[in-house]
Amino acid sequence: MKVFALPEKKTNQALFFDMDSTLYTNNEYAQSQIDLPVKRLAKLQGKTFDDMSCEIAMFRKKWAADHDGKTISLSNIFLSYGISMADNIRWREELCRPEDYLVKDIQLRSVLHQLASRYVLAVVTNNPVSVAIRTLSVLDVYDIMQKIVGLDTCNVSKPDRAVFLKAAQLCDVPVQQCISVGDRYDIDISVPLELGMGGILVNGVEDVYKIPGILM
Ligand SMILES: [Mg+2]
């Protein structure tokens, strides 16, 4: 876990949680969210899954080389292959099966309850809002999250700054009083820091359990 530029403790502050690989740790499910859409794209392109995966890996590598080593989101890769954001959202709604992989997380529920006594809590995810609701419901934390910003809220994906600004606006908290929590620096942390927010880079939900010890 790595902590960046936390704001001083004040009233009216917000925590934005990335969802996948942040509020749960399940590599098999996380990988399925990459593999299943890539399989569908491969079919559309008349390629094998392996060829498509290799091509996307090359795309990521080239993109990173052209952008100071940064990471591109899968949604933005799909846009380059002509898959519109609307299609991407529909694919994710059809292909994501949180119910098949995740279970109730009592410890996460207790931690979020504790944090909710001081912070407005929001989920900021590159999955559609409906998938976020299903995921949070399986984890049994949906009722604790006050706002959800998904891929279909702004129709752009993180790290676009619009997504984080929208979350701050929905929470009615000044941007400088927000803290973004996530497992990918380039996607979840770097732009919030540029916007003047704080950031907490985690290695999965086990690190989220430790956040009250840092913030409370
Ligand atoms: Mg994530």
Residues whose N, C-alpha, C, O or C-beta is under 5 A from the ligand:
A	BS01	MG	D18 M19 D20 S21 T22 D183
